[in-house]
Amino acid sequence: MAGGWARDGAVNEQIEASVQDELARMRQRRGPTGESAEFCVDCDEPIPEARRKAIPGVKLCVECQGGHDSRHANRGGMNRRASKDSLLK
């Protein structure tokens, strides 16, 4: 497929790179693994046993986890093939 000045396969490579980036981001956010901590690694408060059983590998108490989650806002998607008009809005 011809893509102007792009070499053959460049579009497919870009799509594959985008997919791999998103998969890596999702794997990173998948959650804790391993053994649960008895005390929060941020504030050193005890983590309740019920939380440790419910979420294997948990390292943060509920309050610290909430603060951590609020700092990581969802990023918006990027329209790589946008028209000039849509970029000006």
N, C-alpha and C positions, 0 to 999 in steps of 0.2 A: 504494500500500500504506500503510495506516495504521500509525503507529508510536508511539502514545501521544501525548506532547506534542511529539514531533519533527515537523518539517515534512516534506512529501512529498519524497522523494529524499534525505533526510539519511543514511539507511543506505547507499545506493549511493555517496554522496559520501565517506563514511567508509571504505568498502571501497576505493574508487579512491585515496584518500589513502594508505591503508596499502600498497597495491600500489606506488604511486609512491615512497614512502619506501624500501621494500625494494629496488626497482630502482636507486635512487640509491646505496644502500649497496653493492650488488653491483658497480655500475660503478666505484665508488671503490676497491674491493678487487681489481679486475681485474688489476692488475699494472703494472709499469713500461712506458713507451713511449719512443721516441726513441733516441738514441745512448747506448751504455753508457759508464760512467765507467771510467777506468783505475785510479783510486784511490777507496777507500771514502769517502763523504762524511762518515761519522761518525768513523772512526778513522784515516783517511788511509793505510791499508795498501793495497798493490796488490791489485787484483781479478784472479784468474787468467784467462788468455785463454779457457780452456775454459768458465768460468762466463759470461763476456761473450758468447760465441758461443751458449751454450745458452739464455740469457735476455736477449734484446735489450732494451736500456734499463735494465739493472741498475745500481743506484747504490750498493749496500751489499755488503760482503763477507759470507761465509756466517755468521760469528759475529754480526755486527751485525744481519743479517737475522733470525737465530734469536731474538735478544733482542727485536727489534721485533715479531716474530710472537707471541711469548709474552705481550707486554703487551696485545695485542688479543684478548681472550678472546671466544668466541662469546656472543652475547646470547641469552637464552631468548625464546621466543615469548610473546606476551601473549594470554590468553584474555579478550577483551573482553565476552563474554557469559557469564561464569562465575556460578555460583550462589553464594549467601552461604556455604553449607557448604564449597564448594571453596576459598573465599578464606580461611577460618578455619584451614585445615590448614597 
